[in-house]
């Protein structure tokens, strides 16, 4: 497998752009779907771009530059995609619930012994 430094750049055509408002578990973000061609094969890529809604953001039929793995062209990325700024990873919510559950059980067990 090639390292990400060996990835090549190509143009991709934006197929869809959809904004998702923030929820309890996720920041507001765009979901973008695009297509690109390597050789005679066409591929589809996706990314989430976290930020605030912008009027001049990407639109259907816009062209963007993406990178792909030349050994596995279906592996691709959009370098300009922004990561979540706030909020916890999705696993953090469940981890917190499990921790609270364990603490409640410990309190009940030790309180029951008296």
C-alpha positions as CSV (number, residue, x, y, z in Angstrom):
1,X,0.0,0.0,0.0
2,X,1.4,3.4,-0.9
3,X,1.9,6.0,1.8
4,X,-0.4,9.1,1.7
5,X,2.6,11.1,0.5
6,X,2.5,9.1,-2.8
7,X,-1.2,10.0,-3.4
8,X,-2.0,11.7,-6.7
9,X,-4.3,14.7,-7.3
10,X,-7.2,14.9,-9.7
11,X,-10.3,16.9,-10.3
12,X,-13.6,15.7,-9.0
13,X,-17.2,16.8,-9.8
14,X,-19.4,17.6,-6.9
15,X,-22.6,15.5,-7.1
16,X,-24.4,16.7,-3.9
17,X,-23.9,19.0,-1.0
18,X,-26.2,18.8,2.1
19,X,-26.1,20.8,5.3
20,X,-26.9,19.0,8.6
21,X,-27.6,21.1,11.7
22,X,-25.9,20.3,14.9
23,X,-27.3,17.7,17.2
24,X,-26.5,16.6,20.8
25,X,-23.9,14.2,19.4
26,X,-22.5,16.0,16.4
27,X,-21.5,19.4,15.2
28,X,-23.2,21.1,12.2
29,X,-21.6,20.0,8.9
30,X,-21.8,19.5,5.2
31,X,-22.0,16.0,3.6
32,X,-20.5,16.2,0.2
33,X,-20.6,13.5,-2.5
34,X,-18.4,13.7,-5.6
35,X,-17.2,11.6,-8.5
36,X,-13.8,11.3,-10.2
37,X,-12.1,9.3,-12.9
38,X,-8.8,7.5,-12.8
39,X,-7.9,5.9,-16.2
40,X,-11.1,4.5,-17.5
41,X,-12.7,3.9,-14.1
42,X,-15.1,6.2,-12.3
43,X,-15.2,6.4,-8.5
44,X,-17.4,8.1,-5.9
45,X,-16.0,9.9,-2.8
46,X,-17.6,11.4,0.2
47,X,-16.5,13.7,3.0
48,X,-18.0,15.6,6.0
49,X,-16.9,19.2,6.3
50,X,-17.5,20.8,9.7
51,X,-18.0,24.5,10.0
52,X,-20.9,26.9,9.7
53,X,-23.4,27.1,6.8
54,X,-22.0,29.4,4.1
55,X,-23.9,30.8,1.0
56,X,-20.8,30.4,-1.2
57,X,-20.0,26.9,-0.1
58,X,-19.7,24.1,-2.7
59,X,-22.6,23.4,-5.0
60,X,-23.6,20.6,-7.3
61,X,-21.5,20.5,-10.5
62,X,-18.6,22.4,-8.8
63,X,-15.1,21.1,-9.5
64,X,-12.8,20.3,-6.5
65,X,-9.3,18.8,-6.2
66,X,-9.1,15.6,-4.4
67,X,-6.3,13.1,-3.8
68,X,-6.4,9.3,-4.4
69,X,-4.2,6.3,-3.7
70,X,-2.7,5.3,-7.1
71,X,-2.6,1.6,-6.0
72,X,-6.2,1.7,-4.8
73,X,-7.9,4.6,-6.6
74,X,-11.2,4.0,-4.7
75,X,-9.3,5.4,-1.6
76,X,-9.6,9.2,-1.7
77,X,-9.7,12.3,0.4
78,X,-10.5,16.0,0.2
79,X,-7.7,17.8,2.0
80,X,-9.6,21.0,2.6
81,X,-12.4,19.3,4.6
82,X,-12.6,20.8,8.1
83,X,-12.6,18.6,11.2
84,X,-15.2,19.1,14.0
85,X,-14.2,22.1,16.2
86,X,-16.4,21.4,19.2
87,X,-18.3,18.4,20.5
88,X,-17.1,15.0,21.6
89,X,-16.5,12.0,19.4
90,X,-19.6,9.8,19.1
91,X,-18.1,7.1,21.4
92,X,-17.7,9.6,24.2
93,X,-21.5,9.9,24.8
94,X,-21.8,6.1,25.3
95,X,-18.6,6.0,27.4
96,X,-20.0,8.6,29.7
97,X,-23.3,6.7,30.1
98,X,-21.5,3.5,30.9
99,X,-19.2,5.3,33.5
100,X,-22.3,6.8,35.2
101,X,-24.0,3.3,35.3
102,X,-20.9,1.7,36.9
103,X,-20.7,4.5,39.5
104,X,-24.4,4.1,40.3
105,X,-23.9,0.3,40.7
106,X,-20.9,0.8,42.9
107,X,-22.7,3.3,45.1
108,X,-25.7,0.9,45.4
109,X,-23.5,-2.1,46.2
110,X,-21.5,-0.3,48.9
111,X,-24.5,1.5,50.3
112,X,-26.5,-1.8,50.5
113,X,-23.8,-3.4,52.7
114,X,-24.5,-1.0,55.6
